[in-house]
Amino acid sequence: MYDILVIDDEREVGTFFRHLLEEKGYHVTLGFSGKDFSQLIRQHRFDLALIDVKLPDTNGLDLLKQLKLSLPACKAVVMTGYSTVKTAVEAIKYGASDYVEKPFDDIDQLEQLIDGLLQSGATSAQNDMYKLAETLGFIVGTNKEMNDLLKLAYKIAKKNVNVLIEGETGTGKEVLAHFIHSASMRYDQPFIGINCGAVSETLLESELFGHEKGAFTGAVKEKKGMFEIANRGTLFLDEIGEATLATQVKLLRVLETGEYIRVGGEAVRKTNTRIIAASHVNLAKAVEEKTFREDLLYRLDVVKLTIPPLRERLEDLPLLVDYFLKKLHSPLSFSEESLAYMGQYHWPGNVRELFNVIKRAVTLAEGETAIITPQYLPEKLKISYTSMPIVGKKTSDTDLETYLHEWINDVLSLWKKSEPVDLEYVLSLVKELETTIGRAFVMKTLKETIGNRKETAERLNITVRKLRYLLKEKGADQK
């Protein structure tokens, strides 16, 4: 028999769970406050605890922390009202298995959740989670931050809440959004995505909400918008921070009421669309700078997921390399020396840049060798490797010259291509150029000052903190 603890100051909630769960053969113990909770977990052992977020003498998060210290094997479900969903998401980060919203509208789903936690354990669900992530190309490896991110994404996927994904360009925000959609109850409905920064203001409004015939020049027939097409499914708004303030107002109305009007139309339409938004910029900072509406951020940021950059999860590099080689159907492999070069690079374009580097190396090496050696890697990786910030290490001026020639050739080759070009990748090359040149000047000046960082910073008219950032030293502020 499983023992279940229910902590809620509303006595009818406890009565409801006692009737529901004891009929299923579970033993239920009720408590109505934080004081009751502390006393009960000292006296008994429980398999599952159902804890209300708001209690008269404490809050559910504090009880959850106490539970995980006293009974670490006990699973926990947090009970919350809609207004405290953000708190419930925090509870999952602290170790709660899930959360449920009150009032309990779907009793069958509630029973399935409790039965699943008690009887099947987490192993089966975790296997499904990792299998789905790999199928969609969201590779997490062994990095703890990535694993915690995936687990949180999987748990909130089945909830009907909006999600905000933040992360640098190329980290895989759209892939994570697709994972959330595929793990949700809307998996069999449309998943539609749009890059808000790639479309003009007028066209973006038409793309999102649709337009009526004759609404503007060129509107020769009516058109459904993405909110209409994605109804009952998921709409992924990439680079939401690039949307104009006028468009943000219209998005806010849809999020608040589920209503919108086509461009040039009068009829109010309804939509039941889940929003997953993404941005490579910090939207909280954009609010401070008056370029993003605070009320819209509040609506979008019910759950925020932040994907770490590749440079902070380099332990997963070999796994990502193997995955991309399989994706390219390539029998080739990278030498240990090549992996060492790749492991020292800072990857400004993140996972997307890694894929491009692997694709380039495979293309060059196919038919010549079975092992991809450093000669098939871009020069920027080798320059990065040879200019590691170690005082006293020789830094050759020709290294920078070689890099610049290679960089110019790479960009010109992209410019001359007739097929479509990934502009985000091109812009990441520009960012990389800035960083590499900055580090080269720092290394050159460090050599001249015999490693004196303060004097080096003064000569370059930068702060010591900026110098440390350019050298990518631990402790330097990340931008």
N, C-alpha and C positions, 0 to 999 in steps of 0.2 A: 504494500500500500504506500502510495506517495503522500508526503506531508506538505501541505500548502499553507503559507502564511499570507493573510490579506490585511493590509494596513490602510484604512480609509476612515476619516472622521464622519463620513456620511453612513450611518448605520444601515440604511437600506441597501447600499452597495455591498456591504459585508453579507447581509442576508441573501442578496441575489446570488453571490458567489457560493455561499454555503449550500443553497438549494441546487444550483447548477452542478457543482463539482462533487458533492457527496453522493448524488444519484449515479455518478460515474465511478464510484468506489474510492474516491480520494478523501483523505482526512483534512479538514479545513480548520484552521485556528484564526480567530479574528482579533485585531487590535485597532485602536482608534486614535493613536497618537504616537509621537516619537518616544515617549516614556514607555508606553506599552511595548513598542518594538524592541527597545533595549532590553527590557525584562524578558521578553519571550525568546529572543535569540540566545540569551544566556542559559535558559532552561531547556530548550528543545533544539533539535536539528531539523532543518527543512530542506526539501528538494527544490521548491520554487517559492518565491516571494512576489506578491503583487502589491506594489507600493504607490500610493497617491503622491503626486508631486507637491501639492499644497496641503499642509497639515497645520493645526492651530499652534503647535509649539515648535515646529521645525519644518524642514523641506525634504522632499524625497531624495535629492542628490546627497545630502548629508547621511541619510539612512542607507543609501546605496553604498557609499564609501565604507560605512560601518559594517554592512553586511559582507562586503568583499574581504574585509579584514578578519571578521569572526567566522564566517562560513563561506570560504572562497569557492566551494563546489556548488553552492546554491545558486540556481539561475534566478534572474530577476526580470520582471516586466513592470515598467513604469506606467501609471495611469494618469492621463492628462486631459485638460480641456484644450480646445483649438488654440486659445490665446497663449498657451504655454508649450506649444510644440517645439520651439527652439530649446527650451529647457529639457524636454524629453530627448532631443537629439544629443544634447550634452550628456545626458544620462547614459546613452549608448556608448559614448566615448569613455565613460567611467566604468563600463563593464556590464550594463544592462543588456539582456538578450534582445529586447524589443520594447516597444511602447504601444499602448492602445489609447484611443481617444474616447472620452465620455461625451455624451451618452453612448452606450454600446449598441449601435444600430444593427450590426451583423453578428448575431449570437453564434451562428455556425462557424464563422471565421475565427471568432474568439476561442471557441472550443478546439478548433484545429490547431491554433497557435499553442494553447496550453498542452494539448495531447502531444503535439510534435516536440515541444521542449522536454517533456517528461519521459516520453517513451522512445523516440528515435535518436535523441541527442543531436549534437551539432555537426557530427562528422559527415553525414550524408548531405546536409545542406551546404557545408563548406566545399565538399567535392563538386557539387553542382555549380557553386559560385565560381570556383577556379576554372572549371571546364568551360563555362560560358564566357568568362573573361578571355581565356586563351583563344576560343573560337572567334571572338570579335577582334582579337589583336591587342587587348589591353594586358600587357605582360607585367606582372608585379615582382616576380623573383623572390628574393629573401629580404629585401629592404623592409624594415618594420613600418616606416611611415607609409609606404605604398600598400602594405598588407592591411594596416588599420584603415586606410582610405577606402580600399575595396570592400572591406567588411561593413563599413558605415554606409557606403553607396548601396550595397546589396540589401541592407536592412531597411533603408528609407525608400528603396525602389518601389516597394509595394504600397507605400503610403501615397495618398493623393496630395502631395505638397510640392511647391515649386522648389527648384534647386538652382543654386548659383555655383558655377565652376570657375575657379581662378587658377591661373598658371601661365608661365611664359609661353611664347609662341613655339609650337612644335612639340609640346609635352603630351598631347593626346586628349585634349578636352572634348572633341567631338566623339572620339572612340568611347570615352567614359560616359558621355551622354547616351550613346547608343546602347551601352551596357545597362544603364539604368532603365531605359525604355524596355529592353529585352527581358529584364528581370522583373518588370512591373506587371500589374494586372492588365495593362494596355498593350501587351506584347504583340497581339494579333491585329492591332490597329496601326494607322500610318505613323511613321517617324519622318518628319519633315524638317529640314534645316535650311537656314539662310544666314549669310554673313552680312550683318547690318552695316559694316564699313565698306562693303564692296558695291553698294547700290546707292544711287542718288536719293535725296529725301523724298522727292515726288514719286519715284518708282518704288521705293521701299514701302510707302504707305499703300500703294496699289498692290504690291506683292503680299503684304500682310493681310489687308482687309478686303481686297478685290475692288473692282470698279464697275460702274454701270456703263452701258453703251453711250458714247458721246460725252463722257465725263471730262475728257480733255482731248486735245489733238492726238489722233492716232488710236483712240479708244473706239475701234470700229464695231466691237461687240462686247457684251458683258463678260466679266472674268471673275472666277472664284478666287478668293484670297487664301492664304495659308491657314488662317484660323478656321476657315470653313472646311478646307481639305483635311486638316489635321484633327477635326472634331472627333472626340473620344480617344484620340491618340496623343502624340507628344510633338511639340514644336520646339526645335532647338534654335535659339537666337544667339548665334556666335558674334563675338565682338559687340556686345550690347552697348558698351561704352561709347561706340562710334555713332549711335543713333542720335539724331538732333533732338533738342528739347521739345520741339513741336510733336515729333513722333513719340517721344517718351510720355507725353500727356495722354495720347490715344492708347498707348500700351497700358498705362495705369488704369484707364477706365475698363479695359477688358479684364485686367487682373482683379479689379474690385467687384465688377458686376457680371462678368462673362458676356457683356454686350458690346457690339461694335456696329458701325455703319459703313457700307461700301463707299468708296470715293465717288462723289456725284449722286449718291443715293439718299433716300429718306427713311427707308425701312430699317428698324432696329433688329439686328440678328443676334442669336444666342450661340455660344460655343462652349463646349466642355473639353477644353484642351489643357493638357499639362505643359507648363513652361519649364524648360531647362535653359538657362542663360549662361553665357560664358564670356570671359574677358581676360585679356592679357595685362590689362592695367588694373590698379587698385581702385575699385569703385568708391570706397569710402573716402579716398583722397580726392577722387573726381568730384564727390559731393562738396568737399571743402573748397574746391576750386570753382564751384558753381557750374560745372559742365555736365553734372548728372543729378537728377532729382532724388532728394532724400526719401520721399514717400515711395518712389518706384523701387529704390534699393531695398526698402523695408519689405515690400511685397515680394521681391525676387529672392531676398536673402533669408528665406525660411530655413533652408539648410545650405550651408556653404562648404564646398569641398575644394581643397587646394592641392593641386598636383605638384609634387616637388620637381625641380629641374633635374635633368639627367646627371649633371655634375655632382649632385648630392646623393646619387644612388648608383655610383659606378661599380659597386659590387655586383650589380645585375647586368653589367655590360656583356659578359660572355653569353648569358642566356638570351639577351636581346639579339646578339649577333647570330646565334644559332637559329633563332626564330625567323629572322629576316632572310637568312640563307635558304631556309626551307620555303619561305614565301616566294623566293625567286627561283625555286626548284633547282638550286645550284648544288653540285656535289663537292664544291670547293670548301676549304676551311682556311682560317686565318692562323698564321704562325704566332708563337708566343711573343716574338718581338713586335709583330704588328699589333697584337692586343695590348702590349705595353705602351706603344705609341698612342693608341686610342684611349687608354686609361689615364693618360696624362693631359689629354686635351680637355678644354673647358666646355665644349659643345653649346655655343650660344643658340643654335637652332634646335637643340635637344634631340628627341627621338626621331623627328622628321629628318634632321640633318644626318643623324647616324645612318638611317636607311639610305639616304642619297649617297653617302660615302661608301657604304657596302655595295650598292648597286653599281657605282662607278668602278670600284675595285674588281667586282665580278666581271663586268663588261671588258675591262682591260686584260684580266688574267685568263679568261676562258680560252681554251685551246693552247695555252702556253705552259700552264703549271697546275698542279693539284693543290698547292699551298700558296695562299696569298701573302707574300712578303711585303715589307715596307715600301719597296719600289712601286707598288701599285696603289699606295695611299697618297692623298693630296699633300702637297708640300706644307700646307698650313699645320697638319698634324706633326710633321717632323720638326718644323720650326718651334712649335709649342713644346715639343719634347726636349729639344736641345737648348731652349732658353728657360729652363726651370730656375726659379728664383733662389739660387744658392750662392751666397756671397763668396767671392773668390773664384767662381767658375767662369771660364773664359766665354765671353759673348762676342761672336764675330759680327762685324758690320755687314759682311756679305750675307749673313743669315737673313737680315731684314730686306736687303736688296733682292735676294732670291724669292723671298716670300711675296714682296710687292709685285715682282714680275709674274709670279704664279697667280696671284690674286687678280691682276689685270687680265691675264689670259683667260682665267675662269669666267670672269664677268663678261668679257668680250665674246666668248664662245656662247654664253647664254643669250647675249644681245643679238647675235647673228642667227640663232636658231629660228626656224620657221614654225616649229610646233609650239604649243602653249608652254609658258614658263611659270614656275611657282614663284610669285613675287615675294611671298613671305621668306622664302629661302634666300632670295637675292638680298633682301633687307637684312637678314641675319648675317650675310657675308659682310655687309657694311658695318654692322655692329661689331663683328669679329675683327675687322680691319682696325677700327678705332681702339679696341682693347689691345690688340697685338702691337700696334704702334706705340701706345702708351707704355706698355711693359718694356718694349725695346729701349725707349728713352730712359726709363727708370733704371734698367739694367746697365746701360751705358754710363749714366751719371753715378750710379753706385760704384762702378769700377773706378771712376775718376776720383771719387771721394773715399776710396778704400773701405766701402761698406758703411759709411756714416749716413744713416737714414735721415737724421734731422737736417744735415747740410744738403743732402740730395733733394729733400722736399723744398728747402728754401731756394735752391738753384732752379728748380722746375716750377716754382711759384704754386705749389700745391701743399695740402696738409699732409702730415704723416699718416693720418687715417686714410686719405686718398691713395697715398703711396702703397700702404698695406693692402688696400682693396685691389689696386692694379696688379700686385704680386699674388693676389688670391690667398693671402695668409689667413689662418684661422684666427678668429677674433675680429677680423675686419668687418665692418658693416656691409651687408648685402644690399645691393640696389635693385 
